[in-house]
Amino acid sequence: MASRIFGSAIKRREDPRLVTGQAKYTDDFVLPGMVYMSVVRSPYAHARIRRIDTKKAAAMPGVLGVFTGQQMKDAGFGPIPCAWVVPGSDTKTPPYPPIAIDTVRYVGNAVAIIIAGDRYQARDAVDAVDVDYEPLAVTVDAFRATQKGEPQLHGDVPDNICFHWKVSGGDVESAFKSADVVVKDHIINQRLIPNAMEPRAALAQYASAAGEITLWSTTQNPHIARFLLSLDTGTPEHKIRVIAPEVGGGFGSKIPHYPEDSMAVFASKMVNRPVKWTESRSENYRSTIHGRDHIQDVELAAKKDGTIVGLRAKVWANLGAYLSTASTGIPTILHGLMLSGVYKIPNIHEDVYGVFTNTTPVDAYRGAGRPEATFIVERLVDLLARELKMDPVDLRRKNLIPPFTDGYTVATGLVYDTGNYEGALNKALAIADYPKLRTQQKEMLAKGQYMGIGLCTYAEICGLGPSQVAGAVGFGGGLWESAIVRFHPSGKVNVMVGISPHGQGEETTFAQIVASELGVGVDDVEITHGDTDQTPMGWGTYGSRSTAVGSGALMGAIGKIKEKARLVTAHLLEAAPDDIDYADGKFFVKGSPDKFKTIQDVALMANVAWNMPKGVEPGLEASSFFDPPNFVYPFGAHIAVVQVDAETGEIALKRYIAVDDCGRVINPMIVEGQIHGGIAQGVGQALWEGAVYDDQGQLLTGSMMDYAVPKAEFFPKFELAMTETPTSVNPLGVKGIGETGTIASTPAVYNAVADALAPLGVKTINMPLTPERVWRAIREARR
Amino acid sequence: MKHPVSLTVNGVKQTAEVEPRLLLVHFLRDTLGLTGTNVGCDTSQCGACTVMIDGLAVKSCTVLAVQADGTKVMTIEGLATNGKLHPVQQAFWDKHGLQCGFCTPGMIMTACDLIEHNPNPSEADVRHGIEGTLCRCTGYQNIVAAVQEAAARMKA
């Protein structure tokens, strides 16, 4: 392997089009005859629709049509499907009509659509639609919504409980009975708004003569989008083309199949023109999925010496008003199974209640279930350390799973692939100069200054995942990946992949893989993704799976190319195929390295096919599918240092140290970039971000003026380092890195603030840790 | 009623009849087809739509097209000259100052303005100077590095 390419920080091949403004996002496309769609949305969180009067709107300038949910249903468009129904949980899936027909269940629920000649006309007509609502009682809190007497969202879902899911390992009851010490907390893992910088958009073209749909969409997974679109539009998959052009970030919020995708298709069918819809940011805050929103009662049991013996949790997970695509899998499979974290915890039990409320649907947001699990474990470990008056580092060391290379089974049943948790911890402590930090903390405290040091040692499950497991846990699809490698006569290469990156840089890392494996230049490789007509089936980009799973498919195709090249070379050099070896782009006769053919020679000869070995087909192209035998489990140790102003409650993040292990690194620059972004989002949850509803279901944080998307000034320079523990789950030994920063940084920063506030007597405090909350908590503790 | 506007965009004189309420960003994107400038919010927070008007970075979602009458506007499409990237564009590429790229045009225009007014910005200067432009992908670290790198190269 040419190591100079694999593992080097080469610049991204995506960037020239992005820095010049030539990249084309969905809203940038203009088709002949294209018209615009606007959505009339409910201002009520819960109401019956008595009547919708569209006459005035229909008469507005430029308006081509106004359509309701009933019309959409009459045209044969079905409810939005949920793609994940967790087994053994009695999941109830009430119908999710793309446009509400008789009842609206959250602010932002669509009630009608306008089609007009331009954006402004379409928006104007929204205000002219007269909807007569009969307001109903509202419930927004996931715990309260399950109590008697609360408003019911769906007729067939008693107490708004969509499911009750359990995970159990060992004997948690006995563990707690025999424990010397038990620590508890009540955690609000607050609701977040993903805030991909590009709002969602959909451009639908229905070709009536052929019965074909083309949809340009801001999706992270065009093949899933096509599959689900075929279910609710009634148009079969082979008549649907979904294109994800440039997509401006997703963080999970662009996984779901959304009502607007179907509405745009429906509208295009009705007006027989291409229809474009682009979300405004305020619309995005109400109609694009939110993340997290757990209420958690958690407890940890241990021996006097700090040995953890059990963990127990009860969680109310807010699902919003309807089930979004992957919503039920996030607070269950991707959450509960990770409650062991990086520790030997022999006994674990969790109950999760998935609850409907009159709020925007909740689904995957960066980390998706794992941040909510990691926070529980890391918070409890810190509380235990404080209870036992142990240093949180010592307590962690005592309970860490020792290094392993051959699988480690945790109490929840997962088999972690490889790990060296103490290695990462030691490295982070060394970079931080931990003993010195503790000394400094003492000195500052003596001067009345409150410095805090917070740790998080984590492992996470990603690289989703084995398809058999996907099926067993109720995911309505597979989780394998695919790739096609095609050599042209010139030796240049096109690669088509099923993943659909949108900022993660796989056009570069995948080209690096091809280049280092086959001896072509990185610039000789073009990676195509994001178009169901041009790429082989794949399940998309989320769950830090694109490189972990996608590279497996790519390596499979590369292996087939090498095998064929060996046969062609042997034939051309009149040698036996078994005598041909490969190194650095050359296929050569063993023992006679001067007798060789380059991959470029082979590509030419295979494509012209003048002299092929008997029985070997012309061309140099291979296709491969890869279904991993397990998930991958990246891990690491993060340390945050904060200073809290006890008078104002303000928190300054002074240092942030991240040591992560994602196995082998293809491009360190891209890996670091992923970690930076993840940290910023996770710190955002700890300190600033939070979606807030009032008791009438109005989103109080309804725009970027009210919801704190972090700014550059909020952060210090992050200090990054890596350890490298390869996995055997895929051919390259790589693990995912897209979500680790988000998973680790929220508890690290929270623990740092809690550490700073401990001398002031503050025990627990809800996120986000705004100055006001911190100030109030300090005042409360002083009383 | 439509109003005539006449302005220079990326060195090219443009005249059009526009509705008085038409935002400059929509004039650029929909009327002129210059889709490099993006729209990321509706409250002037995100800065994705930042362009230069008469040499100053301005959020083009907060300016009406008629207000830009008679001005010189520069968008991301006008920054590279003769096929050569502007030093700020080049530095963003070199330093991995972007991921999904959506905020990038606005961030680059903001950075140009910043460097114009402070040719030797410290890390803190850059973090403060770009606070009007939001990025959700990068955690800003490599953006800051890119802006400082660009400033250094432009001084040289």
Chai-1 contact restraints between the chains, C-beta under 6 A:
chainA,res_idxA,chainB,res_idxB,connection_type,confidence,min_distance_angstrom,max_distance_angstrom,comment,restraint_id
A,K11,B,W93,contact,1.0,0.0,6.0,A-B,restraint_1
A,D15,B,W93,contact,1.0,0.0,6.0,A-B,restraint_2
A,L18,B,L98,contact,1.0,0.0,6.0,A-B,restraint_3
A,L18,B,G101,contact,1.0,0.0,6.0,A-B,restraint_4
A,L18,B,T104,contact,1.0,0.0,6.0,A-B,restraint_5
A,V19,B,Q89,contact,1.0,0.0,6.0,A-B,restraint_6
A,V19,B,F92,contact,1.0,0.0,6.0,A-B,restraint_7
A,V19,B,W93,contact,1.0,0.0,6.0,A-B,restraint_8
A,T20,B,A80,contact,1.0,0.0,6.0,A-B,restraint_9
A,G21,B,G36,contact,1.0,0.0,6.0,A-B,restraint_10
A,G21,B,I76,contact,1.0,0.0,6.0,A-B,restraint_11
A,G21,B,E77,contact,1.0,0.0,6.0,A-B,restraint_12
A,G21,B,P105,contact,1.0,0.0,6.0,A-B,restraint_13
A,A23,B,G101,contact,1.0,0.0,6.0,A-B,restraint_14
A,D28,B,T35,contact,1.0,0.0,6.0,A-B,restraint_15
A,N195,B,R136,contact,1.0,0.0,6.0,A-B,restraint_16
A,M197,B,G40,contact,1.0,0.0,6.0,A-B,restraint_17
A,M197,B,F102,contact,1.0,0.0,6.0,A-B,restraint_18
A,M197,B,C103,contact,1.0,0.0,6.0,A-B,restraint_19
A,M197,B,R136,contact,1.0,0.0,6.0,A-B,restraint_20
A,E198,B,F102,contact,1.0,0.0,6.0,A-B,restraint_21
A,G248,B,C100,contact,1.0,0.0,6.0,A-B,restraint_22
A,G248,B,F102,contact,1.0,0.0,6.0,A-B,restraint_23
A,G249,B,C100,contact,1.0,0.0,6.0,A-B,restraint_24
A,G249,B,R136,contact,1.0,0.0,6.0,A-B,restraint_25
A,G249,B,C137,contact,1.0,0.0,6.0,A-B,restraint_26
A,S280,B,D42,contact,1.0,0.0,6.0,A-B,restraint_27
A,R281,B,C41,contact,1.0,0.0,6.0,A-B,restraint_28
A,R281,B,D42,contact,1.0,0.0,6.0,A-B,restraint_29
A,S282,B,D42,contact,1.0,0.0,6.0,A-B,restraint_30
A,H502,B,C100,contact,1.0,0.0,6.0,A-B,restraint_31
A,G503,B,Q99,contact,1.0,0.0,6.0,A-B,restraint_32
A,G503,B,C100,contact,1.0,0.0,6.0,A-B,restraint_33
A,G503,B,C137,contact,1.0,0.0,6.0,A-B,restraint_34
A,M669,B,H96,contact,1.0,0.0,6.0,A-B,restraint_35
A,G673,B,H96,contact,1.0,0.0,6.0,A-B,restraint_36
A,H676,B,T138,contact,1.0,0.0,6.0,A-B,restraint_37
A,H676,B,G139,contact,1.0,0.0,6.0,A-B,restraint_38
A,H676,B,Q141,contact,1.0,0.0,6.0,A-B,restraint_39
A,G677,B,C137,contact,1.0,0.0,6.0,A-B,restraint_40
A,G677,B,T138,contact,1.0,0.0,6.0,A-B,restraint_41
A,G677,B,G139,contact,1.0,0.0,6.0,A-B,restraint_42
A,I679,B,G139,contact,1.0,0.0,6.0,A-B,restraint_43
A,A680,B,G139,contact,1.0,0.0,6.0,A-B,restraint_44
A,S703,B,T43,contact,1.0,0.0,6.0,A-B,restraint_45
A,M704,B,C41,contact,1.0,0.0,6.0,A-B,restraint_46
A,M704,B,T43,contact,1.0,0.0,6.0,A-B,restraint_47
A,M704,B,Q45,contact,1.0,0.0,6.0,A-B,restraint_48
A,M705,B,T43,contact,1.0,0.0,6.0,A-B,restraint_49
A,V709,B,L134,contact,1.0,0.0,6.0,A-B,restraint_50
A,K711,B,E131,contact,1.0,0.0,6.0,A-B,restraint_51
A,A712,B,R127,contact,1.0,0.0,6.0,A-B,restraint_52
A,A712,B,I130,contact,1.0,0.0,6.0,A-B,restraint_53
A,A712,B,E131,contact,1.0,0.0,6.0,A-B,restraint_54
A,A712,B,Y140,contact,1.0,0.0,6.0,A-B,restraint_55
A,E713,B,R127,contact,1.0,0.0,6.0,A-B,restraint_56
A,E713,B,H128,contact,1.0,0.0,6.0,A-B,restraint_57
A,E713,B,E131,contact,1.0,0.0,6.0,A-B,restraint_58
A,F718,B,Q141,contact,1.0,0.0,6.0,A-B,restraint_59
